[in-house]
């Protein structure tokens, strides 16, 4: 990930959000964290799942793949 992207994520996390329970008392709002479902969520998800996808494709698939073609199921053969 390049430095500009890292800086953007840092700023979005630092900004947080204001939780206002009573709109007449806006001064009582507290800054706290990143809200669930923020615009940052899909970006962080893609960053995480990129490495996870590579792990699955490069490690798990070859480890658990046997043969070169799928075996026909007996039930499918009987129904023809």
Beta strands, then each sheet from edge to edge (+ up, - down):
strand 1: 18-19
strand 2: 30-31
sheet 1: 1+ 2-
end
